[in-house]
């Protein structure tokens, strides 16, 4: 028996269940059992850490967020996968780097996430190219009563908020760590990015209640027709285009996030990876399942059913993928080109937790953006020093893929 964590909802859950079923038909000697895990990134992380800290052999396979592999690998929780993938492995280099720690590969990319701007094609002729255009359009649509919200994003205190902030930060020319690995969130670009978000809440463009929202609450607001713009991952597209409960089917499109002061647009790189629990009693069976699920054909099925983007570059040249994706391949390509990876460090979770607190304090009006970020930067520097680790900003943050 191989245990597999299931955090999928809706179409993703259905396609996964079907794929696990066909794996079992093709491999009658292996039974796959799903373990239920929460959807929100931080809650999932907490549960995994509890399992793994207790050296539990179950679940055998771990679905990792793109930022977890260094932390889990450094803790000795993952089985090294070197030698299992051929040299010609067809994955975007940024996703392979994210899954590598001290020269060893620990996880196989499963699907890719990029932050993108969903916009209402029935209310606007074109997506805003800059943040100022976005804010102006959002204010106008609210003033005319067309929508209650201008711009919705993930504002709860969790990893999603960090991804929103880092996108804006990169669009203003900043990054979480600088090229020497030092913390850089308190840069002028950082203050600008956080001020943008605070202003949006202050001016009512983004609803105050969104300071408790994750991906799904944001999607519900947009698919009810209540917002002009939404920042979210690709998964939302298929659900809003096909769902019976969607009021915006056929009335929205996706675009790269608008450019900030440096004239740059950025998309946080996210996504899921599959790894093997170092304590698994059935690592070979687990590997057979990972190979099956990360096969190009399974990725095309996921793209068709749930709009998940494959992390295999060669698939983007295939008409089959273009036909399978629920959104225009050109829109995706433009977003993917602007992908920015988060730092690959075992301390990432600590850095993010510190940053989340400060971002949220500023957004809820308890601290000015500048003070909040300088507090965060100080604590983040201390966390890095405590681990005796320099940070490492990915080599080419402006073009991760
Ligand atoms: C998505 C992304 C992941 C990110 C998370 C934040 O699941 O794939 O990388 O950390 O959202 O909420």
Boltz pocket constraint, residues with backbone or C-beta under 6 A from the ligand:
constraints:
  - pocket:
      binder: B
      contacts: [[A, 39], [A, 41], [A, 65], [A, 66], [A, 67], [A, 113], [A, 159], [A, 160], [A, 161], [A, 163], [A, 233], [A, 269], [A, 270], [A, 271], [A, 272]]
      max_distance: 6.0
